[in-house]
Amino acid sequence: MSVRALSFGAMAEAYERFRPGYSAELFDKVTAYAGRPVRTALEIGAGTGKATRLFAGRGVSVTATEPDAAMLAELRKHVPERVRTVRAAFEDLRPGARYGLVYAAAALHWTNPEGRWPRVAALLEPGAVFASFGGPIQPADPAVEEAVRAARAPFLESDGVPSPDGTPAGHAMQWPGTELQRSDWFTDVRQTVIERRLTVSAADYVGHLSTVSAYLVLPATEQQQVFDRIMRVLPEAVEVDADITVHLARRRHEP
């Protein structure tokens, strides 16, 4: 697991405060794709439980896994008691129970690519569903986005997470759909986008950036400098694009 993947724990409370949650539309898309009631789910890299609440709140029996103790402690403050929590990285999970759904919310890119898909498949009932969803949060106004880019430039060329398999940003099918399409373990790969636009205060937008791994791995003095620079170029209210890209796939009955 990379340094960036392990950078979130110290910011668990900020992650909970500044990261947006997930809507009922996402749940509906996943269950419509499943084509049958989803009763059990395993969550990869649950963080503070933003997605856990969505699925558990609609009656799914969720096992939420998360390697970071601080994130898991924050999650336990906010999720129903019936949610089972496991402190473990995805790679450390041992085959055993199988689930009707395995999903990852803005966390799959932190998992080890070696054996990723056989490992996911081993956790799924035949014909059951894998879902991955997330997306960047960026200023909707191109002028504001450019001002933020210029402000962070002395410290960071980009604050995004590069595609794990090198898929270009403009490609019709994005990662992890690209890998799922190549995997013998999965079929019926679909990609859909839930459009979402939010308005946040300048302080809350910078608060969100404080939970982004590219900033978290900077030295503390540089973090403060870059956040101060960005704060100075933001309008009082920041309209942001926060679209959620959803990838869905079905475990084959036989690989």
N, C-alpha and C positions, 0 to 999 in steps of 0.2 A: 504494500500500500504506500502511495507517495506521500511526501511531506505535505503537499497541498490537501490530500485526503484527510490527514490527521490534524488539520489546522482549525477545525471548527469548535472543538470542545470548550475552549476558553471563552468563546463568544455565544454559548448556548442561549443565554437570556436574550441577547440581541437578535439571534437567529429567530427565536420565538416571536419577538416583538416586531421585527421589520420584514420578515418573509411573509408574503401573502399565503392564504390557505387555498383550498381547492373547492370547486363548486359542485353542486349536484349534477350538473351537465356532464362532468367527467365520470362520475359514478354511473350515470345512465348510459354513456357510450361504452364503458367496459362491460356492463351487464347485458346490454343489447347485443354486443359482439359475442359474448359467451353463449347467448341463446338459451340459457337455463339459469336457475337461481345459483348465485355464488354464495356458498355457506362458509367456506374456510379460505383463508388467505395467509400467505407469508409475505412480509414486507422486508425488502432489502434496504439497509441504511435508512432507518426510519427517522433519524434526526430528532427533532422535538415533537414529532407526531402530527405534522400538518395533514398528511394524507391518511394517517392512521385514524384520525377523527372522522374523516369522510366515510371510510368503509365500515369502521366499527359502529358508527352512529346510525348506520342503515342495516344493522343486524348481522354483518359478517363477523365471524369469529376470527380475529386477526392475531397472528403471532408476529410481533414487531421486533426485528433484530437490528442492533446498532452497536458498533464497536466502542464508541466513546462513552465513558461513564457519565460525563457532565450532560451530554445530549440526552442520554437515556433518563437521567434524573429529571430533566426538564420535561421530557415526554410524559413521565409518570404523573406529573402534576396536572396534566390536561386531558388524558385519555380515560375512557371508561375503565372501571376496575376489572372488567372481564377480559381486557386485552392482555395477552401473555407477552411479556417482554423478555428478551434474551440478549445479554451482552456478548456479541460475537460479530466478527467480520464475516461477510458472506462466504469467504473461502474456508472458514473454520466450521461451517455448519456441516453436520454429518447426515447422510441420508437416513431417513426413518419415515416419519409421517409424510404423506403426500397431500397436496392442497388443490382446491378448485381454481385458485388464482395465486400467482406469484407476481409481485409488482415492485417497482422501484420508482420513487419520486425524486427526480433530480439527484440521483445517487449512483446510477448504474456505471457511469464513466469512471467511478473510483474503484470499481472491482477489477480483479486481475483477469486479463483476457484469456490467459491460459486455462482451458477447460471450462470457460464460462458457461457455454450453452449446454453441454452435457450435465453440468452441475445444476443449472436451472431445471432442465428436463427431469432430473432425478427427484426433484421436489414437487413435480406436478403429476396429477392423475392423467392418464391418457385422454386426449381430447380437451384437457383443461387449458386455461388461458394464461399467457404472460403479458404484462403491460408495463411499459416504461413511459414516463411523462415528465415534462418540465420545459424550461426555456428561459432565455435571458430576460432581464427587465432593463429596458433602455428608454431614454427620453424619446417621446414621440416626435418632438419638434427637431428637425435636422440641424437647425442652428444651435440648439441647446446641446444636442449630442456632440456636435463638432467642438463646442466650447469645453465640454467635459473631456473629450479626447485630448484637446490641446493642454488642458490643465494637468492631466495625469501623465502626459508624454515624457517629462523628465524622469519619471519613476517607472512607468509601465507603458510598453508599446500597445498592449491590449490587456483587457481585464476579462476576456472570455476564456472558455475552455475549448481548446482545439478538438476537432472531431477525432475520436480515438482511432479510427481507421483511415483518416485522411480524406474522407468524403468532402468535396468542395461544398461551400455554403449554398450555392445555387442549384445543386443536384436535386432532382425530383424526389428521390428517396434519401432520407437522411439516416445517419447512424442513430440507434442501433438497428433500424430496419434493414440496412444494407447487410449487416452481419447475419441477421435472422434469415434473410432471403438465401444466404449461402449455407446455412446450417441444415444438416440432415434431420435435426430434431424437431424442426418447426415448419408449419405451413400456414397458408392464408394470411400472409403478413400485410398489415394495413397501417397506413399513416394518415392521421387526421389532425386538424388544428382547431383548437378552441380559442376564438379571438377574445382578447381581454385587454381593456384599456382602463387604467386607474389614474387617479390624481392624488398625489402625496405632497406633503410639505417638503421643502428643500432639506430640512434637518432629517426627515424620515428617509429621504432618498439617500443621503449620505450614510444614514444608519444602515440601510440595506447594503450599500457598498462595503460597510465594515464587516459584513458577513460573507463577502465574496473572497474565495481562496487566494486570488491573485494579490489582493491587498493584505490579507492575513499573514502572508509569508514575508512581507516587507519588514524591515526593522521598525521598531515602534516610533522612532523619530521621523522616519520617512512616511509612515502611515499618517501621522498627524499632519505633516506638511501637505501631502497630497489631498487629504480630506479638507484642509483649510483652503487650498487652491480651488478645489471643485466647488466648495460651498460659496465661494465668492462669485462664481460665474452662473449660479443657478437662479432662476426666478423664484419668487416666494412659494408658488405652487408649481409642481412639476407634473406634467402629464406624461405617463409612461406607457409604452407598449409592453404588455406582459402576457403575450400569447403562450398557450400551452400546446406543445407538439406531443401528440399521443401516438405511441407505437403499440400495436397489438399483434399477437401471433398465437397459434394454437399448437399444442404439443401433439406431434404425430403419435398414432397408436403404436407404430413401429418405426424406428429410425432407419 
